Amino acid sequence: MKVIAEAAMNHFGSVPLLWENTNVALNAGADYVKFQLIKDETLYAPGEYEYGTYNIDDVRWLRHHSRVSHDQYKAIAEKAAQKAGYRCVTSTPFDLVSLDELLETNPPFIKIASGDNNYNDLLDATGRSGYPVIISTGMSTIAQIDHSVERLLHHTSDIVLMHCVAEYPHDLSNAMLGSIPWLKERYGVTIGFSDHSKGYGAAVLAASMGVEWIEKHFSLSPANGGLDVKHSLDGEELRIFCKMVKETKEAIDGVRLKPTEPELYTAKRARRGLYFKHDLPKGHVITKNDIAFLRPERDYPLEELDDIQGRALRIDAVAGRPISKTDI
């Protein structure tokens, strides 16, 4: 199970906050930290218009002032790789120039957002990059998902397809997790879950359904604000989230073919053994009526009852004592 902490632009243009987001997320148990590379002038149309629940001027202003330089971003990616021992910082590029800059940082993978899974130029350039591609499916029709997967498969088979509900945030009841096995069967690629639901429940359920990647939005503090704050976890919540989904994945991966060492220890007290029910004289031939089945198991487990019946005692037996291998 790989967990991506989606830190978006929650550094707000501050290099120290860029590192703190990275450091806190890694310490919380996230495997990767992902940011967003957005150039507002190439993403948003000019002028005033309806933009969901947001004021478009505020959105453009925040995006513009939440940039860090390419060299500073690259330095943080290097620092994080030294901390983790592997390349662990990446981004979602929202334009081709940002994609080229991202590739210069040797990212572990490239993420394509739901809103851009029909952006053919970005799909093609990402697919040709030689890096693994993670792509979300929010707000998409089946035809659009078909198109994005087929487009990428022209260039690479190293794809993770993320089930995603692009409602920020949404209740667990709207998570539509039945999409996970459906996507797996239809496309035959690795399936993940980009989680915008409230709480931990949807991600735990997704982990129990076998997804191999989970993404969750993360912010150092809701007090910092930002466009993603309503569906972001803080550092402690992210630690709990990572622990829960990874333990869930471990739980479903286990197949018990034999008792574990802790189970064998428990068995010593929880299994019944064979005991003398009565005082019996030496030479007595043992019958089932002479035997009590009591805890804890000793020399003879219950499975060996038939081996004892019909055998003669070498000793005078005392009621309540476990039957020993040397007694018969």
C-alpha positions in Angstrom: 0.0 0.0 0.0 1.4 3.4 -1.1 0.0 6.6 0.4 0.3 9.9 -1.4 -0.1 13.0 0.7 -1.6 15.6 -1.6 -0.2 18.9 -0.3 -1.4 20.9 -3.3 -0.1 24.4 -3.0 -0.4 24.5 0.8 3.1 26.0 1.1 1.6 29.3 -0.2 4.9 30.1 -2.0 7.0 29.7 1.2 10.1 27.4 0.7 10.2 26.7 4.5 6.5 25.7 4.4 7.2 23.6 1.3 9.8 21.6 3.3 7.6 21.5 6.4 4.7 20.0 4.4 7.1 17.4 3.0 8.7 16.6 6.3 5.5 16.3 8.3 3.8 14.2 5.7 6.8 11.8 5.5 7.0 11.6 9.3 3.2 10.8 9.4 3.8 7.7 7.3 3.0 8.9 3.8 5.2 7.3 1.1 5.0 10.2 -1.3 4.3 13.9 -1.0 2.6 15.6 -4.0 2.3 19.2 -4.8 0.7 21.1 -7.7 2.6 23.0 -10.4 0.1 25.7 -11.6 0.8 28.7 -13.6 -2.4 30.7 -13.3 -1.9 32.6 -16.6 -2.1 29.3 -18.5 -4.8 27.7 -16.5 -7.6 30.3 -15.9 -9.3 32.5 -18.4 -9.1 36.2 -17.8 -12.0 38.3 -16.6 -14.8 37.6 -14.1 -17.1 34.6 -14.3 -18.8 32.0 -12.0 -16.2 29.6 -10.6 -18.1 27.2 -8.3 -18.2 28.5 -4.7 -15.0 30.5 -5.2 -14.3 34.0 -6.4 -12.1 33.6 -9.5 -10.0 36.7 -8.7 -9.2 35.2 -5.3 -8.3 31.9 -6.9 -6.0 33.4 -9.5 -4.3 35.6 -6.8 -3.7 32.7 -4.5 -2.4 30.5 -7.3 -0.1 33.2 -8.5 1.3 34.0 -5.0 1.7 30.3 -4.1 4.5 29.5 -6.5 8.0 28.6 -5.6 10.9 28.8 -8.1 11.9 25.7 -10.0 15.3 25.6 -8.4 13.8 25.8 -4.9 11.3 23.1 -5.6 14.1 20.9 -7.0 16.2 21.4 -3.9 13.4 20.3 -1.7 12.8 17.2 -3.8 16.5 16.4 -3.4 16.4 17.0 0.4 13.3 14.8 0.7 15.0 12.0 -1.3 17.9 12.1 1.1 15.5 11.8 4.1 13.4 9.0 2.7 16.1 7.1 0.8 14.1 7.3 -2.5 12.5 9.8 -4.7 9.4 10.8 -2.8 8.3 14.3 -4.0 6.3 14.8 -7.1 3.6 17.1 -8.5 0.6 17.4 -10.7 1.7 19.6 -13.6 -1.1 21.6 -15.1 0.7 22.7 -18.3 3.4 21.4 -20.5 6.1 23.8 -19.3 5.4 22.6 -15.7 5.7 19.0 -16.9 9.1 19.7 -18.3 10.2 21.3 -15.1 8.9 18.4 -13.1 10.8 15.9 -15.2 14.0 17.7 -14.4 13.5 16.7 -10.7 13.4 12.9 -11.5 10.0 12.4 -9.9 8.8 8.9 -8.7 5.7 9.3 -10.9 3.6 12.0 -12.6 0.0 12.7 -11.5 -2.7 13.8 -14.0 -5.6 15.5 -12.3 -9.2 14.5 -13.0 -9.9 17.8 -14.7 -7.1 17.2 -17.2 -7.7 13.5 -18.1 -9.1 14.7 -21.4 -6.1 17.1 -22.1 -4.6 15.1 -25.0 -1.3 17.1 -25.2 -0.6 16.6 -21.5 -1.6 12.9 -21.7 0.7 12.3 -24.7 3.7 14.2 -23.2 3.3 12.4 -19.8 2.9 9.0 -21.5 6.1 9.6 -23.5 8.1 10.7 -20.5 9.2 7.3 -19.4 7.9 7.9 -15.8 5.0 6.0 -14.2 1.6 7.8 -14.6 -1.1 8.1 -12.0 -4.4 9.5 -13.4 -7.6 10.3 -11.6 -11.1 9.6 -12.9 -13.3 12.2 -11.1 -16.1 14.0 -13.0 -15.5 11.6 -16.0 -17.9 9.6 -18.1 -16.9 6.0 -19.0 -16.1 7.2 -22.5 -13.7 9.8 -21.1 -12.0 7.2 -18.9 -11.7 4.9 -21.9 -10.2 7.6 -23.9 -7.6 8.7 -21.3 -6.5 5.1 -20.6 -6.3 4.2 -24.3 -4.3 7.4 -25.0 -1.8 6.6 -22.3 -1.5 3.0 -23.3 -0.2 4.1 -26.7 2.9 5.3 -24.8 3.2 3.3 -21.5 1.7 0.5 -19.6 2.9 1.8 -16.3 -0.4 3.3 -15.2 -2.3 3.6 -12.0 -6.0 4.5 -12.5 -7.4 6.3 -9.4 -11.1 6.0 -8.6 -12.1 9.5 -7.6 -15.3 11.4 -6.7 -14.7 15.0 -7.6 -16.9 16.5 -4.9 -14.8 18.4 -2.3 -15.5 17.0 0.3 -18.2 14.4 0.2 -19.8 11.9 2.6 -18.8 8.3 2.8 -22.2 7.3 1.3 -21.2 9.1 -1.9 -17.8 7.3 -2.3 -19.1 4.9 -4.9 -16.4 2.3 -4.0 -18.0 -0.3 -6.2 -16.2 1.5 -9.0 -12.9 -0.1 -7.8 -13.5 -3.7 -8.9 -15.3 -2.4 -12.0 -12.3 -0.3 -13.1 -10.0 -3.2 -12.4 -12.0 -5.6 -14.6 -12.5 -3.1 -17.4 -9.0 -1.8 -17.7 -6.7 -4.4 -16.2 -4.3 -1.8 -14.8 -3.3 -1.0 -11.2 -6.2 0.7 -9.3 -5.9 3.3 -6.6 -8.2 5.7 -4.8 -8.0 9.4 -4.7 -10.0 10.1 -1.5 -12.0 13.4 -1.1 -14.4 12.0 1.4 -14.7 13.1 5.0 -12.8 11.0 7.6 -11.1 7.7 7.2 -13.9 5.2 6.4 -13.8 5.3 2.6 -10.0 4.9 2.4 -10.1 1.9 4.8 -12.9 0.3 2.8 -10.9 0.9 -0.4 -7.8 -0.6 1.1 -9.9 -3.7 2.0 -11.0 -3.9 -1.6 -7.4 -4.3 -2.7 -6.4 -0.8 -4.0 -2.6 -0.4 -4.1 -2.4 3.4 -4.0 -4.4 5.9 -1.9 -4.2 9.7 -2.1 -5.4 12.1 0.5 -5.2 15.9 0.7 -3.0 17.2 3.5 -2.4 20.6 5.1 -0.2 21.6 8.0 -3.2 23.2 9.7 -6.8 24.2 8.7 -6.0 27.6 10.1 -3.6 28.2 7.2 -6.6 28.3 4.8 -6.2 27.6 1.1 -8.5 26.1 -1.6 -8.2 22.5 -0.3 -8.7 23.0 3.4 -12.2 21.5 3.6 -11.0 18.1 2.5 -7.5 18.1 4.0 -6.1 16.2 7.0 -3.6 17.8 9.3 -0.4 16.1 10.3 -1.8 14.0 13.2 -4.9 13.0 11.2 -2.6 12.0 8.3 -0.6 9.8 10.7 -3.8 8.0 11.8 -4.9 7.8 8.1 -1.7 6.2 7.0 -1.7 3.7 9.9 -5.3 2.7 9.3 -5.1 2.1 5.5 -1.7 0.3 5.7 -2.8 -2.0 8.5 -6.0 -2.7 6.6 -4.0 -3.7 3.5 -1.8 -6.0 5.7 -4.9 -7.5 7.2 -6.4 -8.6 3.9 -3.0 -9.8 2.5 -2.5 -12.4 5.2 -3.4 -16.1 4.6 -2.9 -18.3 7.6 -1.6 -21.7 6.4 -0.4 -22.6 9.8 -0.7 -21.2 13.3 1.5 -18.2 14.1 4.0 -18.2 16.9 1.6 -16.1 19.1 -1.2 -18.5 18.3 0.9 -21.5 19.3 1.7 -19.7 22.6 -2.1 -19.1 23.1 -2.7 -22.8 22.3 -0.7 -23.9 25.3 -3.4 -22.6 27.6 -6.5 -22.6 25.3 -6.3 -26.1 24.0 -7.4 -29.1 26.1 -5.1 -31.9 27.0 -5.7 -35.5 28.3 -5.8 -35.9 32.1 -6.6 -38.8 34.4 -10.2 -38.6 35.6 -9.7 -41.1 38.4 -7.1 -42.7 40.6 -6.0 -45.8 38.6 -3.7 -48.7 39.6 -0.6 -49.7 37.7 -1.4 -52.1 34.9 -4.9 -50.7 34.3 -5.9 -50.7 30.7 -7.1 -47.2 29.8 -10.6 -46.5 28.5 -12.2 -43.2 27.4 -14.0 -43.1 30.7 -10.7 -42.8 32.5 -9.8 -39.6 30.7 -10.7 -36.0 31.4 -10.3 -33.2 28.8 -8.9 -30.2 30.5 -6.9 -27.1 29.9 -4.0 -26.6 29.5 -2.7 -29.0 26.8 0.3 -31.0 28.0 2.0 -34.1 26.6 -1.1 -35.5 24.9 -3.4 -33.3 22.8 -7.0 -34.4 22.2 -6.1 -35.6 18.8 -4.1 -38.5 20.4 -7.0 -39.9 22.4 -7.2 -43.0 20.3 -3.5 -43.7 20.8 -4.0 -43.9 24.6 -7.1 -46.0 24.8 -6.3 -49.7 25.3 -2.8 -49.2 26.7 -1.7 -50.2 30.1 -0.5 -47.9 32.9 3.2 -48.1 34.0 2.4 -46.2 37.1 -0.3 -45.6 39.7 -2.3 -42.7 38.2 -3.6 -39.8 40.3 -6.8 -38.1 39.4 -6.4 -34.6 37.8 -2.8 -35.2 36.7 -1.9 -34.8 33.0 -1.1 -38.0 31.2 2.6 -38.2 30.4 4.3 -40.0 27.6 6.1 -42.1 30.3 2.9 -43.2 32.1 1.8 -45.8 29.5 
